[in-house]
Amino acid sequence: MNRFVLLAASIAIAAVLNGCGGKGSPSDAPPDFTAIPGDGVVTLAWTAAPDVEYWLFYASGSAVTTSNWSTIGGKAVINATSPYTITGLTNNSVYSFTMNGRKSGGPGGPGAPTQVVSPRFAGSKWTVATPLGAGNLNGIGAISTTNVIVGSGGTIFAGANGTTAITQTNPAAPADLNALSYGGVGFAAVGAAGTIVFSTDTTTWATRTSGSIADLYAVTSPGTSAFAAFGAAGTTLYSADGTTWTTATSATAQNLYAAAYGVGRYVAVGARGAIVTSTDGATWQAVASNTTSDLRAVALGVFLTTTGTGVTAVTTTTNLFVAVGAAGTLVTSSDGLTWTLRAPISPGSMNAVAFGGQFVSVGNAGSIFTSLDGLTWTAQVSGTTNNLNALVRTASGYTAVGAAGTVLTSF
């Protein structure tokens, strides 16, 4: 009996959504209905007519209509307004979308032409944003959809994606800032002559005593309150809270240019192929990179693969560190300890790398490359020839920054 009631209710709902019965009248679908793919999302847009209610229908595959959506496992969105973003979709899978209109709760009118698109990983299509000043932008960090950018002369900018970043007051200016990272307690930015500044809210910044006069080029965090910073001649600093910094015994005399944290360890990379690693930020060891090229950036990618379905489904995690550098040098590691030299990404220098579903690397002359596995890379069009120095993955996509205030976004 309960099953019969549920089935009847489902049929009744489908009938209403498909325009059977009700008061009021049907309305034409908008002629400019479009579906715009994003990273795991599709945004639907149209020009609304007065007093018309619009209902959306979508499903996997290429053939959804306003009448078959329920029978092919699709979904409906009642009284949607433009633009409307559908989230939780699988990248590189095919989805179809349509819609109809009605007035005063009446039956739905004819469906709009079905739109068929596939969501895709961010990083493949880039937009050149308004430059932030004329100086070099050297580092970028993010929390959710808010970016913080630092650069030459101690410039600090902060703002949400898609908005104009606002200049922040830096008490350590005009010392150059080269990098920053977000930890669980705030942002730490590092730069020339041991400069460290810290903020808990992206707008109020305070200096911190580093105990070093070496130029600092990199900083990273496990996502907790801890940080590790790196610089000239292997300088290595550690902080448990972003406020008090301690000099650690370095495992190299080479400049260290970039750092990342993952699989329970810090990894820092630098000049002449230097790679050092630590599980606690205090004790460090050098490991072989199998290259003598300068390494300028490192990131960890985490891939989840599910086999089987239902109670038999098994999800496997695969970790991969990727380090890039001069002349497109590429080395990879599954654990941060054993590294393999791979075919170069490009002839030019790669200056930054980040992971968010796929790897993205940016470099000199506006070069941008993407990779789904960290091994095979595809060139993308950036829209600029300026050097790109830093890159971050946010909740909605990627932002890259570089010379002459260059800012690029990919969502």
Secondary structure, 3 states (H helix, E strand, C coil): CHHHHHHHHHHHHHHHHCCCCCCCEEECCCCCCEEEECCCCEEEECCCCCCCEEEEEEEECCCCCCCCCCCCCCEEEEEECCCEEECCCCCCCCEEEEEEEEECCCCCCCCCCCEEECCCCCCCCCEECCCCCCCCEEEEEEECCEEEEEEHHHCEEEEECCCCCEEECCCCCCCCEEEEEEECCEEEEEEHHHCEEEECCCCCCEEECCCCCCCEEEEECCCCCCEEEEEHHHCEEEECCCCCEEECCCCCCCCEEEEEEECCEEEEEEHHHCEEEECCCCCCEEECCCCCCCEEEEEEEEEEEEECCHHHCEEEEEEEEEEEEHHHCEEEECCCCCCEEECCCCCCCEEEEEECCCEEEEEHHHCEEEECCCCCCEEECCCCCCCEEEEEECCCCEEEEEHHHCEEEEC
